[in-house]
Amino acid sequence: MGLVEETKKQFASMNVKAELKTIIFDRAVVDLTPQLLEIKNWKPDLFINVGIGTPMYLIGKQAYDVGLIPATPMLISYDAPPGRSTGRTSARRARMPRSSFTTTRP
């Protein structure tokens, strides 16, 4: 995924000492509980939700349901529709066949 690779490049160029954990899933998947529990057990400092549309909403809702957020801050990769985001970040919208989410920790 472009965002993950770009983040890795930026971390390297700025000498950021952090781990990225990325999980890629098919857009048709609606239950992300196992993946979110795996991430929760990893105890990340930041949860980056790069899902687009429905996957973005499902990731956010299910991350809340399992207790990952709000204990861990979540960054959404684009301007989500009103009522569906916990934060706002500008990014170009793109259609992707798969979605992913990434977490970081030092």
Backbone as CSV, one residue per row, in Angstrom:
resi,resn,N_x,N_y,N_z,CA_x,CA_y,CA_z,C_x,C_y,C_z
1,MET,0.846,-1.167,0.000,0.000,0.000,0.000,0.894,1.233,0.000
2,GLY,0.541,2.219,-0.772,1.357,3.410,-0.918,1.587,4.170,0.366
3,LEU,0.563,4.305,1.201,0.695,5.054,2.446,1.695,4.391,3.389
4,VAL,1.668,3.078,3.459,2.585,2.354,4.344,4.025,2.547,3.868
5,GLU,4.249,2.363,2.578,5.609,2.513,2.043,6.106,3.946,2.213
6,GLU,5.238,4.923,1.981,5.636,6.325,2.155,5.948,6.624,3.617
7,THR,5.156,6.070,4.531,5.406,6.274,5.962,6.766,5.689,6.350
8,LYS,7.068,4.512,5.848,8.373,3.898,6.132,9.507,4.782,5.617
9,LYS,9.354,5.333,4.412,10.389,6.221,3.861,10.553,7.464,4.731
10,GLN,9.426,8.051,5.133,9.492,9.254,5.963,10.137,8.955,7.317
11,PHE,9.774,7.834,7.923,10.394,7.449,9.195,11.906,7.339,9.038
12,ALA,12.338,6.678,7.964,13.777,6.495,7.741,14.470,7.841,7.524
13,SER,13.845,8.727,6.744,14.484,10.011,6.451,14.550,10.922,7.670
14,MET,13.649,10.724,8.620,13.622,11.562,9.829,14.195,10.834,11.039
15,ASN,14.745,9.630,10.807,15.327,8.823,11.870,14.332,8.529,12.998
16,VAL,13.078,8.267,12.634,12.041,7.917,13.601,12.203,6.442,13.957
17,LYS,12.295,6.165,15.237,12.436,4.791,15.713,11.061,4.279,16.124
18,ALA,10.335,3.707,15.183,9.001,3.182,15.448,8.766,1.955,14.583
19,GLU,7.944,1.060,15.067,7.547,-0.124,14.312,6.192,0.139,13.674
20,LEU,6.004,-0.367,12.474,4.700,-0.335,11.819,4.188,-1.766,11.701
21,LYS,2.954,-1.965,12.067,2.315,-3.267,11.874,1.151,-3.023,10.930
22,THR,1.139,-3.694,9.807,0.112,-3.483,8.798,-0.680,-4.770,8.599
23,ILE,-1.986,-4.622,8.524,-2.865,-5.750,8.237,-3.689,-5.374,7.013
24,ILE,-3.628,-6.208,5.983,-4.385,-5.983,4.756,-5.503,-7.022,4.717
25,PHE,-6.696,-6.565,4.379,-7.838,-7.474,4.334,-8.684,-7.162,3.119
26,ASP,-9.464,-8.137,2.696,-10.366,-7.984,1.568,-11.507,-7.047,1.933
27,ARG,-11.913,-6.185,1.011,-12.988,-5.225,1.284,-14.308,-5.900,1.629
28,ALA,-14.490,-7.158,1.259,-15.747,-7.852,1.532,-15.848,-8.334,2.979
29,VAL,-14.742,-8.358,3.702,-14.746,-8.808,5.094,-15.494,-7.790,5.950
30,VAL,-16.405,-8.297,6.804,-17.164,-7.383,7.666,-16.842,-7.562,9.149
31,ASP,-16.213,-8.656,9.532,-15.839,-8.870,10.931,-14.322,-8.819,11.055
32,LEU,-13.839,-7.714,11.602,-12.402,-7.509,11.760,-11.945,-7.721,13.195
33,THR,-12.806,-8.329,14.013,-12.505,-8.523,15.430,-11.173,-9.230,15.663
34,PRO,-10.889,-10.354,14.989,-9.603,-11.028,15.260,-8.393,-10.130,14.993
35,GLN,-8.423,-9.398,13.881,-7.303,-8.522,13.542,-7.183,-7.369,14.546
36,LEU,-8.311,-6.815,14.949,-8.287,-5.694,15.893,-7.834,-6.139,17.280
37,LEU,-8.215,-7.332,17.696,-7.731,-7.855,18.982,-6.231,-8.099,18.938
38,GLU,-5.728,-8.564,17.790,-4.278,-8.753,17.620,-3.559,-7.415,17.772
39,ILE,-4.105,-6.390,17.148,-3.498,-5.059,17.254,-3.605,-4.536,18.677
40,LYS,-4.749,-4.723,19.315,-4.921,-4.261,20.703,-3.874,-4.903,21.611
41,ASN,-3.625,-6.195,21.430,-2.626,-6.904,22.241,-1.207,-6.405,21.967
42,TRP,-0.987,-5.804,20.829,0.317,-5.242,20.466,0.576,-3.939,21.217
43,LYS,-0.481,-3.342,21.792,-0.407,-2.102,22.571,0.227,-0.944,21.790
44,PRO,-0.394,-0.584,20.660,0.181,0.508,19.858,-0.023,1.870,20.510
45,ASP,0.805,2.825,20.113,0.656,4.205,20.545,-0.312,4.959,19.645
46,LEU,-0.478,4.511,18.415,-1.349,5.160,17.443,-1.936,4.104,16.524
47,PHE,-3.212,4.250,16.211,-3.918,3.357,15.298,-4.299,4.175,14.071
48,ILE,-3.782,3.799,12.896,-4.046,4.537,11.668,-5.022,3.737,10.819
49,ASN,-6.195,4.289,10.621,-7.255,3.636,9.856,-7.215,4.181,8.431
50,VAL,-6.780,3.367,7.465,-6.724,3.815,6.080,-7.786,3.158,5.221
51,GLY,-8.817,2.616,5.862,-9.954,2.097,5.111,-10.669,3.239,4.396
52,ILE,-11.308,2.926,3.293,-12.048,3.913,2.509,-13.523,3.513,2.524
53,GLY,-14.399,4.439,2.863,-15.840,4.168,2.843,-16.260,3.223,3.958
54,THR,-17.013,2.198,3.603,-17.541,1.257,4.589,-16.445,0.594,5.421
55,PRO,-15.341,0.129,4.829,-14.286,-0.457,5.673,-13.766,0.521,6.737
56,MET,-13.662,1.821,6.401,-13.217,2.809,7.381,-14.179,2.843,8.561
57,TYR,-15.467,2.846,8.250,-16.485,2.869,9.306,-16.435,1.585,10.139
58,LEU,-16.355,0.413,9.482,-16.321,-0.862,10.207,-15.100,-0.954,11.117
59,ILE,-13.947,-0.517,10.619,-12.728,-0.549,11.429,-12.913,0.313,12.675
60,GLY,-13.404,1.535,12.486,-13.600,2.437,13.622,-14.590,1.895,14.632
61,LYS,-15.738,1.413,14.155,-16.763,0.894,15.056,-16.267,-0.330,15.815
62,GLN,-15.671,-1.267,15.098,-15.220,-2.491,15.745,-14.003,-2.257,16.635
63,ALA,-13.152,-1.289,16.290,-12.032,-0.934,17.170,-12.571,-0.398,18.493
64,TYR,-13.641,0.366,18.426,-14.292,0.858,19.652,-14.925,-0.306,20.420
65,ASP,-15.609,-1.196,19.708,-16.288,-2.328,20.346,-15.326,-3.227,21.128
66,VAL,-14.098,-3.412,20.615,-13.123,-4.273,21.309,-12.269,-3.499,22.310
67,GLY,-12.485,-2.183,22.414,-11.745,-1.385,23.394,-10.390,-0.889,22.923
68,LEU,-10.118,-1.008,21.624,-8.852,-0.492,21.107,-8.847,1.032,21.133
69,ILE,-9.961,1.618,20.669,-10.130,3.066,20.763,-11.282,3.330,21.720
70,PRO,-11.295,4.377,22.483,-10.435,5.552,22.443,-9.150,5.433,23.255
71,ALA,-8.882,4.268,23.892,-7.655,4.125,24.689,-6.414,4.402,23.837
72,THR,-6.455,3.985,22.574,-5.388,4.270,21.616,-5.936,5.283,20.619
73,PRO,-5.261,6.398,20.397,-5.754,7.372,19.422,-5.827,6.760,18.025
74,MET,-6.877,7.119,17.275,-7.029,6.644,15.904,-6.925,7.816,14.951
75,LEU,-6.116,7.667,13.914,-5.980,8.640,12.849,-6.636,8.050,11.612
76,ILE,-7.551,8.799,11.008,-8.196,8.362,9.776,-7.483,9.036,8.624
77,SER,-7.270,8.291,7.531,-6.404,8.778,6.460,-7.038,9.773,5.499
78,TYR,-8.313,10.092,5.655,-8.948,11.065,4.768,-10.120,11.711,5.480
79,ASP,-10.709,12.736,4.873,-11.879,13.392,5.452,-13.073,12.461,5.338
80,ALA,-13.500,11.924,6.460,-14.626,11.009,6.480,-15.934,11.786,6.481
81,PRO,-17.017,11.151,6.054,-18.312,11.834,6.126,-18.633,12.214,7.571
82,PRO,-19.400,13.282,7.789,-19.750,13.700,9.150,-20.371,12.554,9.943
83,GLY,-19.985,12.486,11.226,-20.530,11.458,12.100,-19.801,10.139,12.051
84,ARG,-18.815,10.025,11.178,-18.100,8.759,11.054,-16.616,8.883,11.345
85,SER,-16.173,9.963,11.932,-14.742,10.068,12.172,-14.467,10.542,13.585
86,THR,-13.275,10.199,14.051,-12.829,10.700,15.350,-11.749,11.745,15.172
87,GLY,-11.373,12.017,13.942,-10.361,13.016,13.640,-10.426,13.328,12.165
88,ARG,-9.769,14.391,11.733,-9.809,14.764,10.323,-8.394,14.971,9.820
89,THR,-8.105,14.355,8.699,-6.829,14.519,8.043,-7.083,14.552,6.543
90,SER,-6.498,15.479,5.823,-6.703,15.562,4.388,-5.828,14.554,3.671
91,ALA,-6.382,13.918,2.687,-5.639,13.015,1.817,-6.458,12.835,0.545
92,ARG,-5.809,12.517,-0.543,-6.508,12.291,-1.799,-7.302,10.996,-1.687
93,ARG,-8.541,11.015,-2.123,-9.364,9.811,-2.095,-8.971,8.909,-3.253
94,ALA,-8.962,7.613,-2.999,-8.622,6.657,-4.044,-9.431,5.388,-3.833
95,ARG,-9.801,4.752,-4.919,-10.503,3.476,-4.803,-9.443,2.383,-4.760
96,MET,-9.553,1.511,-3.772,-8.584,0.440,-3.614,-9.330,-0.886,-3.522
97,PRO,-8.798,-1.952,-4.107,-9.476,-3.243,-4.026,-9.396,-3.857,-2.632
98,ARG,-8.420,-3.445,-1.848,-8.265,-3.950,-0.491,-8.121,-2.772,0.439
99,SER,-8.317,-3.015,1.703,-8.125,-1.975,2.707,-7.095,-2.461,3.701
100,SER,-6.588,-1.537,4.488,-5.620,-1.929,5.502,-5.671,-0.972,6.656
101,PHE,-5.052,-1.368,7.735,-4.845,-0.456,8.826,-3.476,-0.714,9.389
102,THR,-2.915,0.291,9.988,-1.542,0.256,10.452,-1.494,0.788,11.876
103,THR,-0.637,0.230,12.680,-0.428,0.751,14.013,1.042,1.043,14.199
104,THR,1.355,1.925,15.115,2.758,2.248,15.365,3.048,2.167,16.859
105,ARG,4.260,1.899,17.167,4.766,1.999,18.539,6.264,2.237,18.464
106,PRO,6.821,2.924,19.479,8.262,3.212,19.424,9.093,1.957,19.608
